[in-house]
Amino acid sequence: MGVYLLLVVGVATALTDAAAACPAWPACGSGWAVPTTGDGWLAFGHRLVAVTVGVAVLTVSVLAWRIDTRRRVKLALGVALGLYPAQAGLGAVVATTGGTETTSAIHLLAGMTIFGSLLAALTWRLEAETGDPDDVPAGEPEPSEPLDPGERPPVPSDPVAKAKATLFAYFRLMKPRLMWLLCLVAAAAMALAGGSGLTPRTVAATLAGGALAIGASGTFNHILERDIDRRMARTSDRPLATDLVPLRNAVAFGLLLTGLSVGLFWTVNLLTAVLGVVAILFYSVIYTLVLKPNTVQNTVLGGAAGALPALIGWAAVTGSIGAGGLLLAGFIFCWTPAHFYSLALAYKDDYERGGFPMMPVVYGETATRRHILWYFGATLLAGAVLAAVAPLGWLYVVTAVGLGSVFLWFVIRLHYEQSEAAAFRSFHASNAYLGTVLLAIVVEGLVL
């Protein structure tokens, strides 16, 4: 995380041109003179942190070579240690000469490589220390029989209680817990796009249409998985699994939400409406019917469903699909597996009863924890690239590094504790990380 701090601070320094206030090396003036301006101290502070982090990288590498560590861990640390001085030297060249787009790109790529090497070393070290190579299940999961109806919550017989339960059931059909985060993705995309297209009417129509689109997708997901839901403990109380909502009513409700959603998107522009339809169809059909029951990569490929709100938000403001929207979508796409693999670990037995080929069901818990770390790293690197292209500042930097550290801590604890509670903590930490980072993007785009 120290290397990642250097990475995103270096990006922010380049974007604010703070390096121009400290054009000498290693200090800001002739000899060892200290800086005299705020930007100068910013650039000089970046160099001081680089020295501290460099000592940490050297210390970790020496310790790894002295203890009984896997060869690939040593190799990964060797790559990081070997690149670090070259990265520092390239930083000196950029600071003293101003650099070019090519040298800046190489500087960023080298930093990302160092971060990736350290993450690989951490992943392999944790796997060697906490993993179980024999936990790989044998064969594909076989769906279980539906739970006994007596184990499912009964439908209330009292008319008033049944009416209340039915109203709440329609609310549950929309999967409201997904709404706030996905709407925040669209809001962040709109804030990044900015410009004259960012009007209160556009924001309101896009977010309302997005919430209804999520509701429609959730409703169709309930409809298509109603039989599977009856096999799983965590879903056996869903409205269609308990027959609280009739099937035809749920279909009509989903179609109504779809029509309202697309209609609101249409008032913004045609591209937003088209992307809204694609998002509903992708989650309802491609993810629910094709990916989720048939491939272990369902969560990875299904990440496109969560990424589409970024394109919708960008298109709502600009009328096009631009680089900023695509980069934010890529950031969400990388985050999704790290997020849902924790949930898959917590509900491993349930997913196995449902017959879903989730990662821990097919490849085991050790492999799943490894993939969480890989996708965690991919998420942070995607966030660094986003910061390098989009006009993001210090609020984003502090949030990305601070909440990223918390996220990583809970992922590491998951490796050691290997419990349902640890999996849920990792899951909630990923939510907190993404939500706070997206909120920082919104604040910087609209306020700062």
C-alpha positions in Angstrom: 0.0 0.0 0.0 3.0 2.3 0.4 3.9 1.7 -3.2 0.3 2.3 -4.2 0.4 5.6 -2.2 3.4 6.7 -4.2 1.6 5.6 -7.4 -1.5 7.7 -6.9 0.3 10.6 -5.3 2.7 10.7 -8.3 -0.3 10.8 -10.6 -1.9 13.6 -8.6 1.4 15.5 -8.5 1.7 15.2 -12.3 -1.9 16.4 -12.9 -1.4 19.4 -10.6 2.0 20.1 -12.0 3.4 20.3 -8.5 6.7 18.8 -9.8 7.4 22.0 -11.6 7.7 23.8 -8.2 10.6 21.4 -7.3 12.7 21.0 -10.4 16.0 20.0 -8.7 17.0 16.7 -7.2 17.0 15.4 -4.5 15.8 18.6 -2.9 14.1 21.5 -4.6 16.8 24.1 -4.9 20.6 24.1 -5.5 22.3 21.7 -3.2 20.0 20.5 -0.5 17.7 23.6 -0.2 14.2 22.8 1.1 11.1 23.9 -0.9 9.5 27.3 -0.2 6.0 26.7 -1.6 3.1 24.3 -1.0 3.5 22.6 -4.3 7.2 22.3 -3.7 6.6 20.6 -0.4 4.1 18.3 -2.0 6.7 17.2 -4.6 9.5 17.0 -2.0 7.2 15.0 0.4 6.6 12.5 -2.4 10.3 11.9 -2.6 10.7 11.5 1.2 7.9 8.9 1.2 9.6 7.2 -1.7 12.7 6.7 0.4 10.7 5.4 3.3 8.8 2.9 1.1 12.0 1.9 -0.6 13.5 1.0 2.8 10.4 -1.1 3.5 10.7 -2.9 0.2 14.4 -3.6 0.8 13.6 -4.9 4.4 10.8 -7.2 3.2 13.0 -8.6 0.4 15.9 -9.3 2.8 13.6 -11.0 5.3 12.0 -13.1 2.5 15.4 -14.4 1.4 16.4 -15.2 5.0 13.3 -17.3 5.8 12.0 -20.4 4.1 10.0 -18.7 1.4 8.8 -20.1 -1.9 11.0 -19.3 -4.9 8.3 -17.4 -6.7 7.8 -15.1 -3.7 11.5 -14.3 -3.8 11.4 -13.8 -7.5 8.4 -11.4 -7.2 10.2 -9.4 -4.5 13.4 -9.4 -6.6 11.5 -7.8 -9.5 10.1 -5.1 -7.2 13.5 -4.5 -5.6 15.2 -4.3 -8.9 12.8 -1.9 -10.5 12.6 0.4 -7.5 15.9 2.2 -8.0 15.2 2.5 -11.8 11.7 3.9 -10.9 13.3 6.5 -8.6 15.9 7.5 -11.2 13.2 7.9 -13.8 11.3 10.1 -11.4 14.3 12.3 -11.0 14.5 12.6 -14.8 10.9 13.6 -15.0 11.2 16.1 -12.1 14.4 17.8 -13.4 13.6 17.9 -17.1 9.8 18.0 -17.1 9.8 14.7 -19.0 7.6 13.7 -21.9 4.3 11.8 -22.2 6.4 8.7 -23.0 8.6 9.0 -19.9 5.6 9.7 -17.7 3.8 6.6 -19.1 6.9 4.5 -18.5 7.1 5.9 -15.0 3.5 5.0 -14.3 3.9 1.5 -15.8 7.0 0.8 -13.7 5.2 1.8 -10.5 2.3 -0.5 -11.4 4.7 -3.3 -12.1 6.3 -2.8 -8.6 2.9 -2.8 -7.0 1.9 -5.9 -8.9 5.1 -7.7 -7.9 4.6 -7.0 -4.2 0.9 -8.1 -4.5 2.0 -11.3 -6.1 4.5 -12.0 -3.3 1.9 -11.3 -0.7 -0.6 -13.6 -2.4 1.8 -16.5 -2.8 3.1 -16.0 0.8 -0.4 -16.1 2.2 -1.3 -19.1 0.1 1.7 -21.0 1.4 1.0 -20.1 5.0 -2.8 -20.5 5.1 -3.9 -22.5 2.0 -5.0 -26.0 1.7 -4.1 -27.6 -1.6 -6.5 -30.5 -0.9 -9.7 -28.4 -0.6 -10.5 -28.6 -4.3 -14.0 -30.2 -4.7 -14.5 -33.2 -6.9 -16.7 -32.5 -9.9 -19.3 -29.9 -10.7 -22.0 -29.1 -8.1 -25.3 -31.0 -8.3 -28.5 -29.1 -7.5 -30.2 -30.3 -4.3 -33.9 -31.0 -3.8 -36.0 -28.0 -2.8 -36.2 -27.3 0.9 -39.2 -28.7 2.7 -42.0 -26.1 2.5 -42.3 -26.2 6.2 -38.8 -24.7 6.4 -39.8 -21.7 4.4 -41.5 -18.7 6.0 -45.3 -19.1 5.8 -47.5 -16.6 4.0 -49.5 -14.6 6.6 -53.2 -15.5 6.8 -54.4 -12.3 8.4 -55.5 -9.9 5.6 -53.7 -6.8 7.0 -50.5 -8.7 7.7 -50.7 -10.3 4.3 -51.2 -6.9 2.6 -48.1 -5.5 4.4 -46.1 -8.6 3.6 -47.1 -8.3 -0.1 -46.1 -4.7 -0.4 -42.8 -5.4 1.2 -42.4 -8.4 -1.2 -42.7 -6.1 -4.2 -40.1 -3.9 -2.7 -37.8 -6.9 -2.2 -38.3 -8.0 -5.8 -36.4 -4.8 -6.9 -33.3 -5.8 -4.9 -33.1 -2.4 -3.3 -29.7 -3.1 -1.6 -28.1 -3.0 -5.1 -29.7 0.4 -5.9 -27.6 2.8 -3.9 -24.2 1.5 -5.0 -25.1 1.2 -8.7 -26.8 4.6 -8.8 -23.6 6.0 -7.1 -21.7 4.5 -10.0 -23.8 6.4 -12.5 -23.5 9.6 -10.4 -19.7 9.3 -10.4 -19.7 8.9 -14.1 -21.9 12.0 -14.5 -19.6 13.9 -12.2 -16.5 12.8 -14.2 -18.2 13.8 -17.5 -19.2 17.3 -16.2 -19.8 20.0 -18.7 -23.0 21.8 -19.8 -24.9 18.5 -20.1 -24.8 18.0 -16.3 -28.1 19.5 -15.4 -30.4 18.8 -12.5 -33.1 17.3 -14.8 -30.5 15.0 -16.5 -29.2 13.8 -13.1 -32.7 13.2 -11.7 -34.0 11.4 -14.8 -30.8 9.2 -15.0 -30.7 8.2 -11.4 -34.5 7.5 -11.2 -34.3 5.6 -14.5 -31.3 3.7 -13.1 -33.1 2.8 -9.9 -36.1 1.5 -11.9 -33.8 -0.5 -14.2 -32.1 -2.2 -11.3 -35.6 -2.9 -9.9 -36.7 -4.5 -13.2 -33.5 -6.6 -13.4 -33.9 -7.8 -9.9 -37.5 -8.7 -10.5 -36.7 -10.8 -13.6 -33.9 -12.4 -11.6 -36.4 -13.4 -8.9 -38.7 -14.8 -11.6 -36.1 -16.8 -13.5 -34.5 -18.2 -10.3 -37.6 -19.0 -8.3 -37.1 -22.7 -8.4 -33.5 -22.5 -7.5 -34.3 -20.1 -4.7 -36.4 -22.8 -3.0 -33.2 -25.0 -2.7 -31.1 -22.4 -0.9 -31.5 -21.3 2.7 -30.7 -17.7 2.2 -33.2 -17.3 -0.7 -36.0 -19.6 0.3 -38.0 -16.7 1.8 -38.0 -14.7 -1.4 -41.5 -13.6 -2.6 -41.7 -16.0 -5.6 -40.1 -18.9 -3.7 -42.9 -18.6 -1.0 -45.6 -17.9 -3.6 -46.4 -14.6 -1.8 -46.4 -12.9 -5.2 -48.0 -14.7 -8.2 -45.8 -15.3 -11.1 -47.9 -13.3 -13.6 -48.0 -10.3 -11.2 -44.2 -10.4 -10.9 -43.8 -10.5 -14.7 -46.2 -7.5 -15.1 -44.3 -5.7 -12.3 -41.0 -6.2 -14.1 -42.3 -5.1 -17.4 -43.8 -2.0 -15.8 -40.5 -1.1 -14.2 -38.7 -1.7 -17.5 -41.1 0.6 -19.4 -40.8 3.4 -16.8 -37.0 3.1 -16.7 -36.5 3.2 -20.5 -39.0 6.0 -20.7 -37.0 8.1 -18.2 -33.8 7.3 -20.0 -35.4 8.3 -23.3 -36.1 11.8 -22.0 -32.3 12.1 -21.5 -31.1 10.8 -24.9 -31.4 7.8 -27.1 -28.0 6.3 -26.2 -28.9 6.3 -22.5 -32.1 4.5 -23.3 -30.4 1.9 -25.4 -27.8 1.3 -22.7 -30.5 1.0 -20.1 -32.2 -1.8 -22.2 -28.8 -3.5 -22.6 -28.2 -3.4 -18.8 -31.6 -5.0 -18.0 -31.2 -7.7 -20.7 -27.7 -8.4 -19.7 -28.4 -9.0 -16.0 -31.8 -10.7 -16.5 -30.9 -13.0 -19.4 -27.1 -13.2 -20.0 -26.0 -13.2 -16.4 -29.0 -15.0 -14.8 -29.7 -17.7 -17.5 -26.4 -18.1 -19.3 -23.4 -17.2 -17.1 -24.5 -17.8 -13.5 -25.6 -21.5 -13.9 -23.0 -22.6 -16.5 -19.6 -21.1 -15.9 -17.3 -20.6 -12.9 -16.4 -17.2 -14.5 -20.0 -16.0 -13.9 -19.0 -13.4 -11.4 -16.1 -12.1 -13.5 -18.1 -11.8 -16.8 -21.2 -10.7 -14.9 -19.2 -7.7 -13.7 -20.3 -6.1 -16.9 -23.8 -5.7 -15.4 -22.3 -3.5 -12.6 -20.1 -1.6 -15.0 -22.9 -0.6 -17.4 -24.2 2.2 -15.0 -20.9 4.0 -15.6 -21.5 4.0 -19.3 -25.1 5.1 -18.7 -24.1 8.0 -16.5 -21.5 9.2 -18.9 -23.8 8.9 -21.9 -26.5 10.8 -20.1 -24.3 13.8 -19.8 -22.3 13.6 -23.0 -24.5 11.7 -25.4 -21.5 9.4 -26.2 -19.3 6.6 -24.7 -16.1 8.3 -23.7 -12.8 7.3 -22.2 -13.7 8.4 -18.7 -16.9 6.3 -18.7 -15.0 3.3 -20.0 -12.3 3.6 -17.4 -14.8 3.9 -14.6 -16.6 0.9 -16.0 -13.3 -1.0 -16.1 -12.7 -0.1 -12.5 -16.1 -1.5 -11.4 -15.6 -4.6 -13.6 -12.3 -5.4 -11.7 -13.9 -4.7 -8.3 -16.8 -7.1 -8.8 -15.0 -10.4 -8.4 -13.1 -9.3 -5.3 -16.4 -8.2 -3.9 -18.6 -11.2 -4.7 -16.0 -13.9 -4.1 -16.2 -13.0 -0.4 -19.9 -13.5 -0.5 -19.5 -16.8 -2.4 -17.2 -18.0 0.4 -19.8 -17.0 3.0 -22.6 -18.8 1.1 -20.5 -21.6 -0.4 -22.8 -24.4 0.9 -25.9 -22.6 -0.3 -24.5 -22.0 -3.8 -23.6 -25.7 -3.9 -27.2 -26.7 -3.0 -28.4 -24.4 -5.8 -26.1 -26.0 -8.3 -24.2 -22.8 -9.1 -20.6 -23.3 -10.2 -19.2 -20.5 -8.0 -15.4 -20.2 -7.5 -15.2 -21.8 -4.0 -17.7 -24.6 -5.1 -15.6 -25.6 -8.2 -12.0 -24.7 -7.3 -12.1 -24.5 -3.5 -11.6 -21.8 -0.9 -7.9 -21.5 -1.2 -8.1 -20.6 -4.9 -11.0 -18.2 -4.2 -9.0 -16.3 -1.6 -6.1 -16.1 -4.0 -8.4 -14.6 -6.7 -9.8 -12.1 -4.3 -6.3 -10.7 -3.9 -5.6 -10.7 -7.6 -8.8 -8.8 -8.4 -8.2 -6.5 -5.4 -4.9 -5.5 -7.1 -6.5 -5.1 -10.4 -9.1 -2.8 -8.9 -6.5 -0.6 -7.3 -4.5 -0.4 -10.5 -7.6 0.4 -12.5 -8.3 3.2 -10.0 -4.7 4.6 -10.5 -5.2 4.6 -14.3 -8.6 6.4 -13.8 -6.9 9.0 -11.7 -4.2 9.5 -14.4 -6.8 10.2 -17.0 -9.6 11.9 -15.1 -9.3 15.2 -13.2 -9.2 13.6 -9.7 -7.4 15.2 -6.8 -6.5 14.7 -3.2 -9.8 13.6 -1.8 -9.7 10.7 -4.2 -6.1 9.9 -3.3 -6.7 9.8 0.4 -9.9 7.8 0.0 -8.4 5.3 -2.4 -5.3 4.6 -0.3 -7.1 4.7 3.1 -10.1 2.6 2.3 -7.9 0.4 0.0 -5.7 -0.4 3.0 -8.8 -1.3 5.1 -10.1 -3.5 2.3 -6.7 -5.3 2.0 -6.5 -5.8 5.8 -9.9 -7.6 5.9 -8.9 -9.7 2.9 -5.7 -10.7 4.7 -7.7 -11.5 7.8 -10.0 -13.7 5.7 -6.9 -15.8 4.7 -6.1 -16.5 8.4 -9.6 -16.7 9.9 -11.3 -18.6 7.1 -14.7 -18.2 8.6 -18.1 -17.0 7.5 -17.8 -13.9 9.6 -14.4 -13.1 8.1 -15.9 -13.5 4.6 -18.8 -11.1 5.5 -16.3 -8.5 6.9 -14.3 -8.7 3.6 -17.5 -8.3 1.6 -18.6 -5.3 3.6 -15.2 -3.7 3.4 -15.3 -4.0 -0.4 -18.7 -2.2 -0.3 -17.3 0.5 1.9 -14.2 0.9 -0.3 -16.2 1.3 -3.5 -18.9 3.5 -2.0 -16.5 5.9 -0.5 -14.3 6.1 -3.6 -17.3 6.8 -5.8 -18.5 9.4 -3.3 -15.1 11.1 -3.4 -15.3 11.2 -7.2 -18.8 12.8 -7.0 -17.6 15.4 -4.5 -14.5 16.3 -6.5 -16.5 16.5 -9.7 -19.3 18.6 -8.4 -17.9 20.6 -5.5 -14.1 20.9 -5.5 
